[in-house]
Amino acid sequence: MDYFERIQNSIEFIEENLQDELNITEISSKSCFSAFHYQRIFQAITGFSVQEYIRNRRLSEAAILLKETRKNILEIAISFQYGSQEAFTRAFVNCFGITPARYRKGEAIISQRSKINFLDYKTRMKGDLTMNKPEIILLNKIHIIGYEYKTNLNNEKYFEEIPGFYLDFGRNEYYLRIPNKIAPNMSYGISTNFHDSGHFSFIVGEAVQESNTELENGFVNLEIPEGKYVEFKVNGTTDSVQNTRRYIYGTWLLNSKYERGEGPDFEITDVLNSTFPNEMKMKIYIPIKE
Protein backbone atom coordinates (compact mmCIF):
# COMPACT_ATOMS: atom_id res chain seq x y z
CA MET A 1 0.00 0.00 0.00
CA ASP A 2 1.51 3.36 -1.06
CA TYR A 3 1.49 6.75 0.70
CA PHE A 4 -1.68 7.96 -1.00
CA GLU A 5 -3.67 4.83 -0.13
CA ARG A 6 -2.45 4.99 3.45
CA ILE A 7 -3.52 8.61 3.82
CA GLN A 8 -6.85 7.84 2.17
CA ASN A 9 -7.46 5.30 4.93
CA SER A 10 -7.20 8.15 7.42
CA ILE A 11 -9.61 10.25 5.34
CA GLU A 12 -12.18 7.45 5.45
CA PHE A 13 -11.80 7.36 9.23
CA ILE A 14 -12.28 11.13 9.48
CA GLU A 15 -15.38 10.99 7.29
CA GLU A 16 -16.93 8.20 9.36
CA ASN A 17 -16.39 10.19 12.55
CA LEU A 18 -17.09 13.81 11.65
CA GLN A 19 -19.69 14.03 14.41
CA ASP A 20 -17.34 12.51 17.00
CA GLU A 21 -14.30 13.88 18.78
CA LEU A 22 -11.29 13.31 16.53
CA ASN A 23 -7.76 12.84 17.85
CA ILE A 24 -4.80 13.47 15.52
CA THR A 25 -2.89 10.48 16.93
CA GLU A 26 -5.77 8.12 16.16
CA ILE A 27 -6.27 9.66 12.71
CA SER A 28 -2.60 9.32 11.78
CA SER A 29 -2.49 5.72 13.01
CA LYS A 30 -4.89 4.79 10.20
CA SER A 31 -2.15 5.71 7.74
CA CYS A 32 0.67 4.12 9.78
CA PHE A 33 2.50 7.45 10.21
CA SER A 34 3.45 9.32 13.34
CA ALA A 35 1.06 12.18 14.05
CA PHE A 36 3.72 14.79 13.29
CA HIS A 37 4.88 13.22 10.03
CA TYR A 38 1.29 12.62 8.93
CA GLN A 39 0.40 16.28 9.39
CA ARG A 40 3.51 17.41 7.52
CA ILE A 41 2.80 15.17 4.52
CA PHE A 42 -0.90 16.05 4.46
CA GLN A 43 -0.20 19.78 4.44
CA ALA A 44 2.63 19.51 1.88
CA ILE A 45 0.33 17.68 -0.54
CA THR A 46 -2.89 19.64 -0.09
CA GLY A 47 -1.73 23.09 0.97
CA PHE A 48 -3.96 23.05 4.06
CA SER A 49 -3.83 21.41 7.47
CA VAL A 50 -5.64 18.30 8.71
CA GLN A 51 -7.46 20.45 11.26
CA GLU A 52 -8.61 22.84 8.54
CA TYR A 53 -9.91 19.92 6.47
CA ILE A 54 -11.86 18.52 9.42
CA ARG A 55 -13.31 21.93 10.28
CA ASN A 56 -14.41 22.63 6.70
CA ARG A 57 -15.88 19.15 6.24
CA ARG A 58 -17.87 19.44 9.46
CA LEU A 59 -19.21 22.83 8.45
CA SER A 60 -20.07 21.57 4.97
CA GLU A 61 -22.00 18.63 6.38
CA ALA A 62 -23.66 20.96 8.87
CA ALA A 63 -24.74 23.16 5.96
CA ILE A 64 -26.47 20.16 4.38
CA LEU A 65 -28.38 19.51 7.61
CA LEU A 66 -29.42 23.15 7.77
CA LYS A 67 -31.10 22.83 4.38
CA GLU A 68 -32.36 19.24 4.48
CA THR A 69 -33.59 18.85 8.08
CA ARG A 70 -35.62 20.76 10.63
CA LYS A 71 -32.99 20.33 13.36
CA ASN A 72 -32.36 23.56 15.23
CA ILE A 73 -29.00 25.30 14.85
CA LEU A 74 -27.81 24.49 18.38
CA GLU A 75 -28.52 20.79 17.86
CA ILE A 76 -26.53 20.79 14.62
CA ALA A 77 -23.70 22.76 16.26
CA ILE A 78 -23.34 20.30 19.14
CA SER A 79 -23.50 17.28 16.83
CA PHE A 80 -20.41 18.61 15.02
CA GLN A 81 -18.38 19.16 18.20
CA TYR A 82 -19.09 22.88 18.71
CA GLY A 83 -19.66 23.80 22.33
CA SER A 84 -22.21 26.52 21.64
CA GLN A 85 -24.36 28.01 18.89
CA GLU A 86 -22.21 31.15 19.04
CA ALA A 87 -18.98 29.23 18.37
CA PHE A 88 -20.63 27.36 15.50
CA THR A 89 -21.97 30.59 14.00
CA ARG A 90 -18.54 32.26 14.14
CA ALA A 91 -16.93 29.28 12.42
CA PHE A 92 -19.70 29.11 9.80
CA VAL A 93 -19.35 32.82 8.99
CA ASN A 94 -15.54 32.54 8.79
CA CYS A 95 -15.87 29.63 6.38
CA PHE A 96 -18.80 30.70 4.20
CA GLY A 97 -19.32 34.40 4.84
CA ILE A 98 -22.92 34.02 5.99
CA THR A 99 -24.65 33.01 9.23
CA PRO A 100 -26.29 29.57 9.53
CA ALA A 101 -29.69 31.22 9.99
CA ARG A 102 -29.42 33.29 6.83
CA TYR A 103 -28.10 30.33 4.88
CA ARG A 104 -31.06 28.21 6.02
CA LYS A 105 -33.38 30.92 4.67
CA GLY A 106 -31.78 30.59 1.24
CA GLU A 107 -30.06 34.00 1.21
CA ALA A 108 -26.86 32.70 -0.41
CA ILE A 109 -25.22 29.81 -2.22
CA ILE A 110 -22.02 28.55 -0.60
CA SER A 111 -19.06 26.56 -1.87
CA GLN A 112 -18.77 23.50 0.33
CA ARG A 113 -15.68 21.37 0.98
CA SER A 114 -16.27 17.91 -0.45
CA LYS A 115 -14.59 14.73 0.75
CA ILE A 116 -11.00 14.60 -0.42
CA ASN A 117 -9.62 11.73 -2.48
CA PHE A 118 -5.86 11.35 -2.19
CA LEU A 119 -5.76 9.01 -5.16
CA ASP A 120 -6.59 12.06 -7.29
CA TYR A 121 -3.40 13.69 -5.98
CA LYS A 122 -1.47 10.58 -6.93
CA THR A 123 -2.61 10.88 -10.55
CA ARG A 124 -1.87 14.60 -10.61
CA MET A 125 1.62 14.23 -9.16
CA LYS A 126 2.79 11.26 -11.19
CA GLY A 127 6.10 12.14 -12.79
CA ASP A 128 6.22 15.54 -11.09
CA LEU A 129 9.89 15.25 -10.10
CA THR A 130 11.08 18.60 -11.39
CA MET A 131 13.86 19.62 -8.99
CA ASN A 132 17.51 18.64 -9.13
CA LYS A 133 17.98 14.93 -8.51
CA PRO A 134 19.00 14.37 -4.89
CA GLU A 135 21.78 12.07 -3.70
CA ILE A 136 21.42 9.15 -1.30
CA ILE A 137 24.34 9.23 1.13
CA LEU A 138 25.57 7.65 4.34
CA LEU A 139 26.54 9.99 7.16
CA ASN A 140 28.49 9.46 10.35
CA LYS A 141 27.01 10.90 13.51
CA ILE A 142 27.45 14.64 13.97
CA HIS A 143 27.65 16.45 17.31
CA ILE A 144 25.92 19.83 17.38
CA ILE A 145 25.75 22.68 19.85
CA GLY A 146 23.09 25.20 19.01
CA TYR A 147 20.45 27.62 20.21
CA GLU A 148 16.93 26.21 20.51
CA TYR A 149 13.87 27.91 19.01
CA LYS A 150 10.25 26.73 19.11
CA THR A 151 7.80 26.66 16.20
CA ASN A 152 5.00 24.51 14.75
CA LEU A 153 3.54 23.07 11.56
CA ASN A 154 0.17 24.81 11.84
CA ASN A 155 -0.56 26.92 8.75
CA GLU A 156 3.11 26.47 7.78
CA LYS A 157 4.05 28.90 10.56
CA TYR A 158 7.58 27.50 10.59
CA PHE A 159 8.17 28.69 7.02
CA GLU A 160 7.74 32.25 8.27
CA GLU A 161 9.68 31.79 11.49
CA ILE A 162 12.79 29.79 10.53
CA PRO A 163 14.48 32.57 8.50
CA GLY A 164 13.96 34.80 11.54
CA PHE A 165 15.64 32.21 13.77
CA TYR A 166 18.78 32.36 11.64
CA LEU A 167 18.74 36.18 11.73
CA ASP A 168 18.31 36.16 15.51
CA PHE A 169 21.17 33.67 15.88
CA GLY A 170 23.50 35.91 13.87
CA ARG A 171 22.33 39.23 15.32
CA ASN A 172 22.98 37.97 18.85
CA GLU A 173 26.31 36.42 17.79
CA TYR A 174 25.35 33.11 19.36
CA TYR A 175 27.88 31.42 17.08
CA LEU A 176 30.68 33.06 19.09
CA ARG A 177 29.45 31.25 22.20
CA ILE A 178 29.76 27.73 20.75
CA PRO A 179 32.93 25.93 21.95
CA ASN A 180 35.02 23.29 20.15
CA LYS A 181 33.72 24.03 16.64
CA ILE A 182 35.02 21.81 13.83
CA ALA A 183 33.31 23.35 10.81
CA PRO A 184 33.30 27.16 11.14
CA ASN A 185 31.08 29.03 8.69
CA MET A 186 28.82 26.02 8.19
CA SER A 187 25.56 26.73 9.97
CA TYR A 188 23.26 23.85 10.89
CA GLY A 189 19.49 24.11 11.21
CA ILE A 190 17.92 21.04 12.80
CA SER A 191 14.22 20.18 13.12
CA THR A 192 13.70 17.89 16.10
CA ASN A 193 11.63 17.17 19.25
CA PHE A 194 8.49 16.55 17.20
CA HIS A 195 5.14 16.59 19.05
CA ASP A 196 1.76 15.24 17.98
CA SER A 197 0.36 18.77 18.24
CA GLY A 198 2.64 19.89 15.41
CA HIS A 199 5.06 21.74 17.67
CA PHE A 200 8.78 21.12 17.30
CA SER A 201 12.20 22.60 18.04
CA PHE A 202 14.41 24.23 15.43
CA ILE A 203 18.03 24.38 16.56
CA VAL A 204 20.51 26.71 14.87
CA GLY A 205 24.11 25.80 15.60
CA GLU A 206 27.39 24.31 14.44
CA ALA A 207 29.18 20.97 14.39
CA VAL A 208 31.51 20.45 17.35
CA GLN A 209 33.85 17.93 18.89
CA GLU A 210 32.10 15.66 21.35
CA SER A 211 32.43 17.06 24.87
CA ASN A 212 30.61 17.52 28.15
CA THR A 213 31.00 21.30 28.19
CA GLU A 214 28.42 23.06 30.34
CA LEU A 215 26.26 25.21 28.09
CA GLU A 216 24.76 28.65 28.54
CA ASN A 217 21.02 29.05 28.97
CA GLY A 218 19.13 28.42 25.71
CA PHE A 219 21.90 26.33 24.14
CA VAL A 220 21.56 22.57 23.69
CA ASN A 221 23.66 19.55 22.76
CA LEU A 222 22.29 17.43 19.93
CA GLU A 223 23.54 14.36 18.09
CA ILE A 224 22.53 13.82 14.48
CA PRO A 225 22.55 10.02 14.19
CA GLU A 226 24.56 8.14 11.61
CA GLY A 227 22.64 6.52 8.81
CA LYS A 228 21.19 6.89 5.34
CA TYR A 229 19.99 10.33 4.23
CA VAL A 230 18.71 11.94 1.08
CA GLU A 231 20.58 15.17 0.29
CA PHE A 232 18.98 18.04 -1.63
CA LYS A 233 21.16 20.93 -2.83
CA VAL A 234 19.59 24.38 -2.94
CA ASN A 235 21.17 27.41 -4.59
CA GLY A 236 18.70 30.28 -4.60
CA THR A 237 16.35 32.40 -2.55
CA THR A 238 14.85 31.60 0.84
CA ASP A 239 11.60 30.92 -1.05
CA SER A 240 13.38 28.19 -3.03
CA VAL A 241 14.49 26.65 0.27
CA GLN A 242 10.89 26.58 1.51
CA ASN A 243 9.67 25.17 -1.80
CA THR A 244 12.28 22.40 -1.57
CA ARG A 245 10.97 21.46 1.87
CA ARG A 246 7.42 21.30 0.44
CA TYR A 247 8.66 19.27 -2.52
CA ILE A 248 10.43 16.71 -0.33
CA TYR A 249 7.31 15.88 1.70
CA GLY A 250 4.66 16.66 -0.91
CA THR A 251 6.24 14.98 -3.95
CA TRP A 252 9.64 13.31 -3.65
CA LEU A 253 8.99 10.95 -0.74
CA LEU A 254 5.63 9.95 -2.23
CA ASN A 255 7.20 9.01 -5.55
CA SER A 256 10.39 7.40 -4.22
CA LYS A 257 11.00 3.90 -2.89
CA TYR A 258 11.95 5.34 0.50
CA GLU A 259 10.14 6.23 3.69
CA ARG A 260 11.28 8.78 6.19
CA GLY A 261 13.56 7.23 8.79
CA GLU A 262 13.95 8.06 12.47
CA GLY A 263 15.72 11.19 13.62
CA PRO A 264 15.78 14.90 12.81
CA ASP A 265 15.71 16.69 9.48
CA PHE A 266 18.58 19.12 9.12
CA GLU A 267 20.14 21.60 6.73
CA ILE A 268 23.62 23.05 6.33
CA THR A 269 24.15 26.60 5.07
CA ASP A 270 27.46 27.72 3.58
CA VAL A 271 27.51 31.02 5.45
CA LEU A 272 30.51 32.60 3.68
CA ASN A 273 29.08 31.98 0.21
CA SER A 274 25.44 32.80 1.00
CA THR A 275 23.70 36.16 0.96
CA PHE A 276 20.35 36.35 2.74
CA PRO A 277 17.68 36.22 1.34
CA ASN A 278 18.46 35.93 -2.38
CA GLU A 279 21.58 33.76 -2.69
CA MET A 280 21.44 30.85 -0.29
CA LYS A 281 23.79 27.89 -0.69
CA MET A 282 22.32 25.09 1.36
CA LYS A 283 21.98 21.32 1.61
CA ILE A 284 18.88 19.73 3.15
CA TYR A 285 19.05 16.24 4.65
CA ILE A 286 16.18 13.87 5.45
CA PRO A 287 16.73 10.48 7.17
CA ILE A 288 15.35 7.66 5.01
CA LYS A 289 14.81 3.90 5.00
CA GLU A 290 13.66 1.41 2.37
N, C-alpha and C positions, 0 to 999 in steps of 0.2 A: 504494500500500500504506500503510495507516494505522499508528499507533503500536502498536496491539495485535497486528496481524499481524506487524509487524517484531520485536516482543519474542517472539512465539510462535516465530519462526524460531530465535531464540537458545535457547528451551526445547527445541526439537527437537534442536538441536546438543548441548545438555547431556545429554539423554536417550540419545542415541546414543553418548555418550562417558563414561558414569558410571564405567566401570572404567578410564578413562584419566586422566592428569593434565590438569586443566582450568585454563586461564589466563583471567583476567577480560577481558583485552584481546581475546583471540580470541573469547570468548563474546559480548562486546558488539559486535564487528565484524559478527556475523551479523544484528544489528538496525540496523546503520548509525548507532550512537551512539558517542560517546566512552565509555570505560570508566567514568569518573566519573558522567557524566550518566545512563548506563544504570543504574548501581546506585541512583542517587537516584530515578529513575522507578520502578524495580522495587519498591523499598522503600516508596515513597509509595502505590503501588497495593495491594500485598499486605499490608503491615504487617510483613514480615520481609525479611531480607537475601538476596541471591543466594547467599552462602556458606552460610547456614542452609538454604536450599532444597536445595542440592547435598548438604549433609551428611545431611539427613533423607531425601532420595531414595536416596542410597547405602545408608543403614542400612535403609531399607524394602526395597530389593531384596536386601540381604544377608539380611534376615529370611526372605524367600521361599526363598533358597538353603538356609538352615538347616533349613527344614521339608521342602523338596522334593528335596534332594540328600544324598548321603553325604559331601560335601566336608568336610574338617576345618575347624575354626574359624580357624586360622591362614591356611589357603589362601584362605578367603573374605575374611578381613581384608585380606590383601595385594592381592587382586584389586580391592578397593575403595579402594586408595590409603592404607591404614593401615600404618604401619611395623612394627607388632608386634601380637600378640594382645592384649596388655595395653591398648594405646591403643584398639584396636577395642572391647574390652569396656567401657572407661570411657565411650566415646562411646555405645555401645549402651544402657548403664544410664542415662546422662543423658537419652537420648531416650525410652526405653520403660520405665524403671524396673525392669528385670529383666536378668540376665546372658544372653548368647547361649546358654550351656549349659543354663540352666534353661528358656529359651524353647524350645529344641530338644526338650526333654523334655515339652513341652506343659503347663507349669506356669502359663501365663497367656496371655490373649488381648491383643494389642497393637493400637493404632490407628496404622496406617501412613500415611505421606504419599504420596498418589497424584500422578501427573503433573499438573501445573497446565495449565489451558487459559485463556490470556489473553482469548480471545474471549468466555468467560463473563463476565469483568470488564467487557468492552465492553457487553454486554447489561444488566448490572446498573447501570452508571454512566450509561447513556444518559439525558440530560436532567437529570442531577444537578448543575446549576449553581445552587447555593443561596445563594452569598455575593453581596455587593454587586457589581454589574457594574463591572469594571475599565475604565480608560481607556487607549487607545493614544496615546502621546505621543512627540514627538521631543525629545531632549535634546542640548544642547551638551556638550562635554567638561568634566569637573569635576576639578580638582586637589585631592587629599586628602593630608593628613599625619595619620598615626595610629599607634597602638601595635598591634603584631602579636601575635596569639595563634594557637595551633595546636589543631586538633581533627580529627574524622573522622566519616564517615557511619555507621560500624559501629554497629548497634543504636541508631541515632538518638542517639548520644552527644552530638552537637552541640546537640541540643535542650536537654539538661541543662546544657551548658557555656556557651552563648552568654550567657544572662542573667548568669552569673557574671563573664563578661568585661566586660560593661558596669559591673557593680558594682566590679570591680577598677579599671577605668579611672577611675571617679569617686572611689573611696576614695583612690587614689594621686594624685589631682588632675593626671592626665596632660594634661588639657585646658588647664591653665595653661602647659604647656610647648610648645604648638603656636604657631608664629609666623605672622604675616600672615593671620589668620583673616578670612573675609569673610561668614560666616554664623554668628555666635555663637549658642549655645543650640540649634543644630540638629546633633544627633549622628549621624554616619554609621556604619553597620556594613556592611562589605563582605566578601563571600565570594569568595575568589580563590586562585590558585596551586593549582589542582586536580590531584590525582595519581590514577593508576589504582588505587592501593591504597585510595582513599577518603579519604585525608588531604587537608586543605586549610587555608589561613590564613583567619582572621577578623580583620579590621582594624577597630578602633574609633577614629574620629578626626573631623576636621572639614574642611570645604571651605576652601581657602586660595588666595591669589594664587600664580601660578606663580613659583617662585624656585629658586635653587640653594643654599638654606640648608643648612649642615651639621647633621645631626640627631643627637640623643642616642641612645645605645644602646637598641635595642628599637623605635625609631620608624622608619617607612618613608614614602617618597613613593609615591603611587599615582595613576594617571590613569584615571578612569572615561571610557571612550570615548564620543564622540558617536554618536547613532544612535536607532533605534526601540526603545522599551521599553513594556512593559505595567505600569501602575501600579495597585496594590491599596492601598486605604485601610483601616486597621485602627484602630478605637477600642474598646479593651476590655482584657482581662487579657493577661498574658504567654502564657497558654494559647491565647487566640484568635490571637495572633501565630503560635505554632507550628502551629496548625490551618490558618492561612492558607497557610503554607509547604507543608504537606502537600497542601492543596487545589490549589495552583498546579501541582505536579508530578504529583499523583495523579488530578486531574480536569480542571482548566481547560485545560492544554496539550493533553491528549488529545482534548478535545472542540472545540478551536478550530481555526482555519485556519492557525495559526502554529506554527513550531518555535522552539526556543530558539536565539538567536543567539550569537555569540562575545562573550567578555568576562565580567566578574564580575556576580553578583547583588549588590544592595545595598539598604539600607533607611535611612530618615531618621526619627529620632525628634525630636518637638517636646519638648525637655527641659523648658521652662518650664511647659508645659501637661500634662505627663505625671506620674503618680504610680505608681512601681513598687510592687507588681506588678499592681495592679488597674485602673489607668486609664492605659493607654498610647495615645498618639496618634502613629501611625506610618504611613509609606508604604513599601511594598515594591516594588522595581523589578526586572524580569527582562528582559534583552535578547532581542528576538525578530526573526524574519524570516519571510517568507511562502514 
